[in-house]
């Protein structure tokens, strides 16, 4: 089973924290769509005959795209790949694009999951982030989506915003729960160079929240959502039972995926490909670049993605895929973290406790394979399980 991703890189305006690849305005939407159709043709063999299970429109702001264009991309993909087993088709959307008319059209072309970029239900916080919508519009967008028949809605929220503490965050979480969404992604704000926040930080007019605030707010997100019946299944992701994001999970599980559009990434099980991050060069047909993953890359990617999930890593799987020496090395490096409570071992599984996932990077780095790793002794090789 494989995933199909479409990148729509247009936005109406730039949010203060955003360093994603995008351009302002939709003037080049039509030529971009034509180029994406050509790319689908050119990469018809990429998925090796595997059926597509999930489709995802990300951006940018895919909800700036007329449904006719989105539908053409889906239809064309269905002529090239086996899409008869598709289980999830997601569109990222900004709340102010989700009119009842637009939502009805999305349902007709086969979109069955909406990822709505709300970020906060606090108007001042939204203004600081330079978002296009206000809190009332965000709530109305979710209600409109439900009325249109969407039964699988996820909303994005951002926490760790300087100047907005636990109470603002609590109100946003409660509002999302009141709107009865099935999934919530909660991301910690990162202040990236080249963004409006980054420039303010360079001038000394803005600073990230303290680590203790980050951890407190993360704990608040975890407790509020888990108490409401959500599963905390990945560092930033919470779902009602049965509503985990399938497309994203495919990335974490090393499934093949094809990314169409500028700056889109693809993975064929062995090599990673990425398209040029330029709308003009993409339309002109600049080919994707690629790298072949070494065994070490594949192992480190496995550790990084799996330790961000509640399931964690499976030592039996590590032994089967990467060898029993690797599994023994993991056990050796994990011991200190298990004693310190940063890792939990249950049977063959090693996982970061969900409440501590926000600070899991140090654990992940500890388990990475590096050039200096020494070989374990024969006893250790035999004793990983
Ligand atoms: S809408 Fe999304 S992609 Fe566009 S600027 Fe805002 S955060 Fe970035």
Boltz pocket constraint, residues with backbone or C-beta under 6 A from the ligand:
constraints:
  - pocket:
      binder: B
      contacts: [[A, 10], [A, 11], [A, 12], [A, 13], [A, 14], [A, 15], [A, 18], [A, 19], [A, 20], [A, 21], [A, 22], [A, 59], [A, 60], [A, 61], [A, 94], [A, 117]]
      max_distance: 6.0
